[in-house]
Amino acid sequence: MNERGILSTGERRRPATRVVFTGLIVAVLACLAVVAAGPILWLAKSAVSTSQDILRDPFGWWPSGIRWDNLARAWNGMDIGRALANTVWIAAGNWFFGLLVALTGGYSLAILRPRYAGVVSAAVMATLFIPGVVSLVSLYLTVIDVPGIGANLIDSYWAVWLPAAAHAFNVLLVKNFFAELPKEVFEAAKVDGANSFEVFRRIVLPMSRPIIAVVSLLTLVSAWKEFLWPLLVLPSPDLQPLSVVLYKISATAETSTLIAAMFIAVILPLVFFLLFQKQFLRSAGRAGAVKG
């Protein structure tokens, strides 16, 4: 008997089996859709509902009507626009410096391979086993008084960008990707007289688009949802991102307006991912194929 998966070929041909099996698949997919999209749909519905409707009938479909002005009041009254701009600026800085460190670090460890590359790789990997809470105090003290220059980075975006750039996971991810690239290309470039920088700029970077897309997605998502560190190093309200601003206004803001602000904070990265999901998924597949 030729069996494939749970059901054999003969069992699949039975009408009753096909109906039951199809019903199970549909039920599982429906449950997954509810779990994945349900919270976002409820947030979208509540963002244009009144506070009374949200508290009294959270799953009702606008008993008091749709209130589109909640979004305008959240944007203007809570200064969500400025917080959103701060979040985008922080994410852009994290992305730029994170890619700079990951690409140059991975290139040095995987392709240039100095004599101490193994020690550095082991040290970078060891930092992955240190919980972030453990290093929080030491990192905060370092930001207050940067060794060597004595600068205080508190209340500046550098206090967020620089620690986020030193991301060990991204460095190792890029290093493993670079290690699987064909070495014959680099050897041919060196024979033609290309130096290390030219090899990196003309050969490595064009071949690294898949891993750049993966690291970019991970960095942007992490920057968008980061809360504790910006709360500590950005005490000025003019510099705080959405995650911090929403936390600070949650105790005093009206429920409907607060949920509208939360919806604005969630929908923008969701739309960004939906627009570029094919590129991200295709790049992730290519990165896995090269590594494999």
Steps between C-alpha positions, in 0.01 A plus 500: 500500500637840400461725801554872505485674833219405735260362238576240237407545133203268534364684802532833321274374221209432736242785486434493873870516580554791262213694654621445856861573413408817309280611789786456745734701281247781466437502875870515582562780250200692635631469855843620391342796318300596808803475727721698261261764370243511783687740733583737213141501375370565851750784540387650169135475604563649844711783355181651350264411787396700804650429840161383630464248217852367560440448871137382493492297179859441383394265219199700381502660157477871582177525703550878522631546146844531346719777642766586243597806702674270751791468259523877453487563875769239561721649230462862608402495866752238611774620269524157341638655184816616674538170685461317170770716340728425797435128459580511129820695570609253767421204274693659213806555719482147640471365148795696362744440784380145552563413135836677509620296796348171384637522145848620590524263797379203300735588213798523732428173680390289203705627206799699624545252788781648708684271742280603790173448305416182692541671837288796393228271362492306827480823700217632284312173535551502877312830528187325370482302824498813718145615579433859400383590851836396644694741279247782530669679791851478355375618161320794662815600690697478177255729321517753783879518477631357173852360558775687322304813417309558824181600315152469646262362237187517712213680325653451155424243235860382509416334831254278308684459171841395625393221741252368242774488235705252701259213443684171529228292333505711184880487482500122524214471253688704241825319579342161431353631174833639384676176590284316243577736213724351226862570593611474138343839428708669771818329389442610141439858615825502696689368198357792301644740758187585700561598861282396794277806480438456128416132553253598769338778296493344153460129574379432852229766527324413169500132601368581847160641414310203651673522837479881496122474460474248785714704738313816403165343586625369835658835587197711407255279690723501807542879487127561456398300806791594730370651824721468807825641362346814338308557821828509694722702267246738345335688788404796282144467364608664173728204422295205623366237257146366477555214743600739779241766419215248500611368838514848654158609375327170577410605856325825404384463139145411401465134410380554143772755424768280652395200292492719190859602574595135549340416167708769326813357661418147383360557152803676349754216543228251402434683173874527439542125540199419281635721223845340506423151627588333169840664496569410862386140465686455173817643655464277807464198273808595302699555817400156627583343165848650497562396860373149426 
